[in-house]
Amino acid sequence: MQQLKIIGGQALSGEVAISGAKNAVLPMLAATLLIEGDTCLYNVARLRDVHTFLQVLNEMGARAEFSDENQVCVNAKTITNPVAPYDLVKTMRASVLVLGPLLARFGYAKVSLPGGCAIGARPVDQHIKGLKAMGADIAIVEGYIEAKASKLKGAHIVMDTVTVTGTENLMMAAVLAEGTTILDNAAREPEVSDLAHMLNQMGAKISGIDTSTLTIEGVPSLHGGEYSVLPDRIETGTHLLAAAATRGEITVRNTRSDLLEVVLEKLERAGCAIKRGENFIYLDARHKPLQAISVRTAPFPAFPTDMQAQFMAFNTLAQGSATIVETIFENRFMHVPELARMGADISVDGQIATIRGVSKLSGARVMATDLRASAGLVIAALAAEGESIIDRIYHLDRGYDAMEVKLKALGAQIERLQEIS
Ligand code: UD1
């Protein structure tokens, strides 16, 4: 297992280019199952989750591969095995996204139930409820969701909770259903909208994009085509917070400030200077003492849960105290004991963490527990005095494209090691 070694204390400075969004490309790869022709996606990050998804598609009988540095092409004309097995779903919950497309196009899907994960229970009841409302026959057999439908029918579905992949699964199923589907209380995350635009490009009829009511008029088939994935707002925010925590100055390119306005406002309130450009964001954290800022996670456009650990790492070294309220996942504070090992002063009461800023963190050996928690530990290690070793960085590779290469180019002392005991 690989590790990251970081010698902290270096202010980040320079420019970094952001990759395509993980949470947009994964549903788009699932969406290729709806399409008979060739689909090519551009601005695709080389992530472990993307490779896993390509494997899921290939094992089903599709042809799916990187055809260029950041370009993936898929042909799913024939699917011989409409199954997402447990071994793949357990490493990447997003594989549940194949359920809606397989059912809509082939009338059958068998997808492993994801089970619990490190950050919480993460049920899929809303995915199932919506597909049933569209006429699917669904049974849970030996840990698998087995879904059948000779033809899905449009329905009015009110989702009980705002779910990103739930919205995406139902939107994809509805694209090839007979009649019109209305999805109420839909997620409005930019990645949901990007998927809707991609589907429309291939012949779908989705309106209400960017709102919480999506209307999908079913069409008989979709055609192939090309689409460029939007920039990753979480990678963008992670780099900005790394620069802020190390009191540095960076320009983040190939990104869009409208994707993370709430994070930028919090950073400004903390004391960072920020400039928003056409496709870049500039941050300068060198001049003012920075304040700890409270955040509460909630669905878009509120503060993203996927930025919570990184913001907490920043707060540990800011002045004053702040609270972080996690409202999306019930077990998403696993980075707290690791940050405490580096000298952070944090107490947790249920879903609320209180962070009292300290004047310094010191490097330590810490363990990554999930993707975004790992990013928080990297930020803390970059800002800490001395050497940190971060174990289990396979979590990071799921969602960050060459993270240590990008950070090194910004002046960080960081290297990837084979495990030393
Ligand atoms: C997606 C993102 C993940 C992000 C999360 C919240 C992808 C691939 N992953 O995950 O990075 O952290 O959104 O922004 O896009 N829930 C139910 N029933 C359901 C579905 C969800 O109760 O059927 C609950 C979940 O337990 C959770 C909340 O709804 O408490 C939001 O989860 P959801 O939006 O579904 O997260 P994911 O789509 O899995």
Boltz pocket constraint, residues with backbone or C-beta under 6 A from the ligand:
constraints:
  - pocket:
      binder: B
      contacts: [[A, 22], [A, 23], [A, 26], [A, 93], [A, 94], [A, 120], [A, 121], [A, 122], [A, 123], [A, 124], [A, 125], [A, 126], [A, 127], [A, 128], [A, 161], [A, 162], [A, 163], [A, 164], [A, 165], [A, 166], [A, 191], [A, 305], [A, 306], [A, 327], [A, 328], [A, 329], [A, 330]]
      max_distance: 6.0
